Amino acid sequence: MKLALWQTAGFPADTVANLGALETTARAAATAGASLLLCPECWLCGYNIGAAVATLAEQRDGISSQVIAGIARRNNIAIRLRLTRSGIFPADRSTTRPRS
């Protein structure tokens, strides 16, 4: 199995731009023969985005997950990532680290 490892700073607090970058990266990885693309932790929302994390975090089956599944299908590649999920961050403590 050939793996593709993606290291990126991404676009903090810009999920649309990050999903566009994922599409490009997944296409390039698949073209290079990879069957699995590993993404950086929390790249979709970005790090150090303060209170914005409370509005950008989604449920596991949220719209971003659906878009990512479509990217994987279109490019015939598995994509492994860790999302910032809603419900993890209490409204009054939006910069708290996720629970394990």
N, C-alpha and C positions, 0 to 999 in steps of 0.2 A: 504494500500500500504506500502510495506517495502522499506525503503531507505538505500542505502549504501553511506557513506561519506568517501571520500578518501583524506587523508592529506599526502602529499609527497613533498619532496624537489626536486624530479626528478633529471634528468641529464642535467645540463645547456648546452644549445646549441647542444643537441644530440637528435633530434626528433626520430630517429630510436630506441634508447634505451627507450625513453619515451613511444613510441607506444608499444613496447614489454612489458613494465611494465603495461600499460593499459590493454593489452590482459590478462595478469595474474590476474590483479585486477578485471576485469569484470567477468572473469570465477569464481573467488572466491566469488564475490558478488552474482552472479546468483545462484551458488551452495548453498549459505546461504539463498536463497529465496528472494533476493532483486529484485525489478522490475525497479528501477531507481538508477543509480550510479552518484553521484555528484562529479565532479573533481575540483581541485584547479584552480583558475584563472591563466591563462598564463603559466601553468606547461609544456605545450608542448615544448616551446622554452626555458623557464627558465627566471628568473629575472636577472637583472644586467649583461647582456651579451654584453653590448656596441653596437658597430656597427654591430655585427652579427645579431641583430634583423632585420635589413633591408634585409638580405638574407634569413632568416628563416621564416619570415612572409609570409602568403599565402592568396589567395582569399578564400572566404567561401566555395567554391566547389573545393578547391585544393586537391592535392593528400592525404594529411593527413586527411582531412575531409572524403574522400572516404575510407581510411583505417579504420578510426574510425567507420564509418557506417557499414563496414564489421564486425568489432569486435562486435558491438551491435547486428547485425543479428545473427552471429555465437553463441553468448551467450544468445540470447533472453532477452536482457536487454536494457533499454533506458539509454543513456549516455548524461549528461548535462555538458557542459564545455564552456569556453570562450577562443577563439583563438586570437592570435596576428595576425591581418590581414594586408596584404600588402596594400599599398596606404594610410595607416594611418600615417606612419612615413616618412616625407620628407627625401630625400637622404642626405641632408646636416645636418639633425638634427635627427639622428637615435635613440637617446636616449630620445626623447620627449615622454611624456605620451600620450596614445591614446585619441582622442577626444571622447566625449560622444555622 
